[in-house]
Amino acid sequence: MKKQTISDKKMKQWDLHMFLSKEIVIGIDFLLKKQCGYPNGMTMEEWNDILKKIRDGFEIYYDSDGDFWEWKNGKSPPYQPNIKNDDGTWTCPPTPKGYKLIINKKKKKAFNDAFKLLHKHFEHLWD
């Protein structure tokens, strides 16, 4: 997991989703290392697979800064400053030809699946 550059206090205030994602990854890693219990009706291996999917999905979310948009060609366009309008407002410049933003569907699906698993198994996150 990437190292966050702002303080946890500031993250809690402005980016609660990022703080919670980080804490979920840390907490799930703890449960995977402890290996003390698992929910009734499943094996330890099944439980570990679920925990890993939750951890991996939230790690993807955290490492992506909660944003699954990517440039189709893998490179971002050259920097272009915002345009100041006559009324004093600002406009983003148009995207240059040959560049297109797309959603990384694989990452988004991994996070969505992890979120659903977290919801389903929330009450089983004990040691």
N, C-alpha and C positions, 0 to 999 in steps of 0.2 A: 504494500500500500504506500502511496506517495506520502511524503512528509508535508504536513500543513504548515504554511509559513506565518499564519496569523495566530494570535493567542486563542486558547479555548474559550476564554471569557468573551472575546469579541465574536467568535464563531457562534456562541450560544445566543448572542444578541442579534446578530445580523444574518446568520446562515444556520439556523437551527437544523434544517434538513441535512446539512453537511456534518454538523456535530453529531446528530443522532446516527447517521450512517457510519461514522467512525466508531462510535460506541457500540453499535450492533456488531461490527466486524470484530472488535476487541473482545466483546462478550462471547460471541460464538467461538472464536479461537480458544478462549478459556474453557468452554464446555467441551470442545473437541480434545483438548489436552488432558482434562480431568478424567473423562470417560467413566463417570460414576453411575450414571443412570440413563434410562431411556423410557419413553412412554410405553404403557401397557399395550400389547397387541402388535408390537413391531420388534425387530431385532436391533441390536446395537449397530450392526452394519447399515440397516435401513435408516436408522436415526442419524448416523454420521453422514450418510449421503444427503439427507435433508438439510442438516446443519451446514454442510459444505456448499450446497446450492444457495442457501440464504447468505452465507458469508461471501461467496464469490459474486453474487448479484449486487450486494451492497458495496462491495469493494469496487466493482465496475462503476457503480453510481458515483462513489466518492472520487475515484481516480478520474472520472469524466467531468467532475465539478457539477454533477447533476444535469449535464447537457449532452445529448446524444447526437447533436448535429456535427457533421464532418464535411469537409470539402471533398467532392467526388474524386478529383484527381489527386487527392492526398496532400496538396499544398495550398496554403491560403494565398489569396491574391496579394499583390503588392499593396503596401499601405497607401490609403488615400484619406486625406483629412475630410472631416465633415464639412458640409456646405452651409454657409450662413445665408439665410433667406432675407429678403428685404424687410420683412416684419420683425426681424430679430431672432426668429426661431432657427433651429439647426436641422439639417436633413443629412441622412447617411448617403454617401455617393452610391450610384448604381454599381452592382456587381459587374466587374469586367467580363468581356466575352471569354468563354472557355472555362469559366468557374461556376460551379453549382453546389449549393448546400444540399446535403441529403441526410436523412436520419440513419444512423447505424442500427438497423433492425435487430441484429444479433445481440448487441449490447442492451438495447431497450427491452427485448424479450427476456434476457437473462435477469434484468432487474425486476421486470413485472412478475416473472415467475417467483423470484425470491421474495418479493413483497407479499404475494399471495400465500406462500409457504409460511412466512413470518406471521401473517394474520391467522392462518389455520392452526399453527402450532405455538402461538404466543404463550398460552398457559402451560406449555411443556418446557419452557426455557428455565429449567431449574437444575440444580446439581445435587 
